[in-house]
Amino acid sequence: MRIRLCIFLFLLSTAASVAQSTFHKFRKLSRPEKGWVLAHPFKAKKAMRITSEVLVVVDTIKRSGIIGTDIAGGKLDAFKHAYWMARLSLELGEETALALGKAHEKGNYLQYKKHKLEDSILPDSVSSAMDMRNNVVGAGFYGNCRTYSKKDVQGIILKKLKNGELSIIKKDAEGHFVYCDGTLINMSEWQGKWNIPKCLVTSDTE
């Protein structure tokens, strides 16, 4: 009887710890993302698991350096969004995945208004447009096929990145944002602005 009681108390404390952790993560979400969670209560837990797995993969690829380390408008950033949507779409459906992607971008706009950084920079309109384009590519390539493994999905997204099917923001060799004609953008002149004239290009651009 005592052993059963100990097991029960352990399970109860574990469940309480998980619930507290989940609540903490929920509190950190933006208002639009919280709205998505409340509208999809049974899918939210799975989405949280998938997101955690995606971040691990992105970190692994970042450390490998195969597509660079630029998580703010670069190829790694493009991969992250497309791969995230692809994984979500595979398990939750394309429409549900894109709805979460849109909620995330709305959250980024609210972050911008509160002057909160994402990946060390303030969100802006072109960065948001880039994310949405990559989200659509990632979520939309399955068709009726649902037999891809996680490794397959990763390889397919990397191939799409290499083939120029994703979008990145144009930068110079030193990693500075530039206009579409290649001239340097003086970011100090655009500090705190949403509509910065950055240039979206295909992901095969060097």
N, C-alpha and C positions, 0 to 999 in steps of 0.2 A: 504493500500500500504506500509506504514511504517513497519507494522508487518511482511509482506512478505519479505521486504528488510532485516530486522533484522534476520529472520529465514535463509535467503539465506546466509548472511554474517557469521552466526554462523556455518552453514553447510560447508561453504567454509573454515573457519578457522579450523574446526574439521578435514576436509579432508587433509588440509595442515599439521596439526599436526600429523595425522596418517602416511602421506607420509614421513614426516621427521623422525618419529620414525622407520618406516620400512627401510628407507635408512640407518639410524644409525646402525640398526641390520645387514643389508647387509654388511656394511663396516667392521664390526667386524668378518665376516666369513673368513675362510681361502680361498686361491685361488681355490683349488679343489671344495670347497663347493659353492663358487660363480659361478663356472662353471656349477655345477648341477642346481643352481637356474636359470641361463640364458638358460639352455637347457630345463627346465621345468617351464616356467613362470606362467602357469595357476595352477600348483600344488604346487608351492613354498609357497603361502600364506596359503594353507591348511596344508602343512608340518610345517610351523612356528607355527600355532595354536596347532597342535597335539603335537609338541615338548614342548610348554609351558605347556600344560595339563599334559604331562608325567612328567615333572620336579616337578609339584605340587604334583602328586601322589608319586613320589620318596621321596620328602621331608616329606610327611605325613607318609610314611612307615618308614623312617629313625627315625622320632620322636617317632613312636610306638615301635621301637626296635625289631620287630618280626623277622627280619632277620639280625640284627646287624646294625652297622652304617658305615661299611667299604666301602667307595665309590671308593677306589683305589685298585682294585684287589679282593675285597671281594664279599660276596653274594649280597649286595645292588648294587654294580657295575654291577654284572651279570644280576640282575633283570632289572636294568635301560636300558641296551642295548637290552635285549630280548623284554621287554615290549614296548620300543620305536619302534623297528622294527615291532612288532606285530600290533601295532596301525597304523603305516604308511602303512603296507601291507594291512590291512583291508580296508583302505580308498583310497590308491593310487595304490595298486598292489605290488606284491612281488618283481618284477624286479626293479621297480622304487625305492622302499624302500631300497633294497640292494645297489643300485647305490649311494644313498645318504649316506648309511653307509660306503661304500668304500671311498667316497669323504671325509667323516669325518676323517677316519683313515689316509688317505693321508695328510690331514691337520695336524693331530697330528705329523706325521713324519716331516713336515715342522716346526712345533712348536719345536720339539726336536732339529732340526738343528739351530734354533734361540735361543735355551736354554730357551724356554717359558714353564711354568708349566701348567699341566692340573690336576685339582683336587689335587693341592698342591704338585704334584711330576712331574718329567720330564718323558714324554712318552718314552717307550722302545718297543722292538720287541715282547716280550712275552705279554705285556699288550695289544698291538695291535692285536696279534693273539687271545687272549682271547675275545676281543671285537668282532672280526669278527666271531668267532665260535658262540657266543651268538646271534649275529645279524642273522645268518643263521637259528638258531633254532627258534628265534622269528618270522622271516618273513615266515617261511616255513610250519607252522602247520595248516593252514586254509583249504587247499584243495579247494573244490568247495563251501565250506560253508561261507556265509557272513552274518550270522544272530547273531553272538556273540555281546553282549553288552560290553561296556567298563569295567563293573564290571566282566563280564565273562572272558574277556581277562586277567584282573589282576589276577583273581583266577587261571586260567590255567597256567600262567607264574610262579606264586608262587608254584604251584604243581610241575611243571617241575624242578624248582629250588630244591625243597625238594627231588625229585626223582633222582637227580644227572644228569639231562639231560643238564644242563648248565655247564660252566667252570669257575673256580676261580683260583687265584694264591695261592700256598701253603705258609702259614705263621706259625710261632710258636705261643704259647699261648699269648705272649706279642705283637703280631702283626708284628714281624720282618720277612722279606723274608728269605726263607730257600731253600736249594737244595732239590732235590727229595728224597735224603736219610735222610732229616730232619736236616742236619747240617746248621748252620747259615751262610748266605751270608754276607761277609764284604762289605757292600754297598759303603764304602769309596774307595775301590779298583776299583769299577765300575762306579764311579762318571763321568757323562757326556758320558757314553757309551750307544750305542743303543742295542747291543746284550748282555744283561745281562742274566746269566743262571738261571733265575727264573723257577719255576716248575708249570706247568698247571695241575690241578686235577679236578675231577668232583665236582659239587656243593653240593653233599651230604657229602663231606669230612669235618670232624670236626678238 
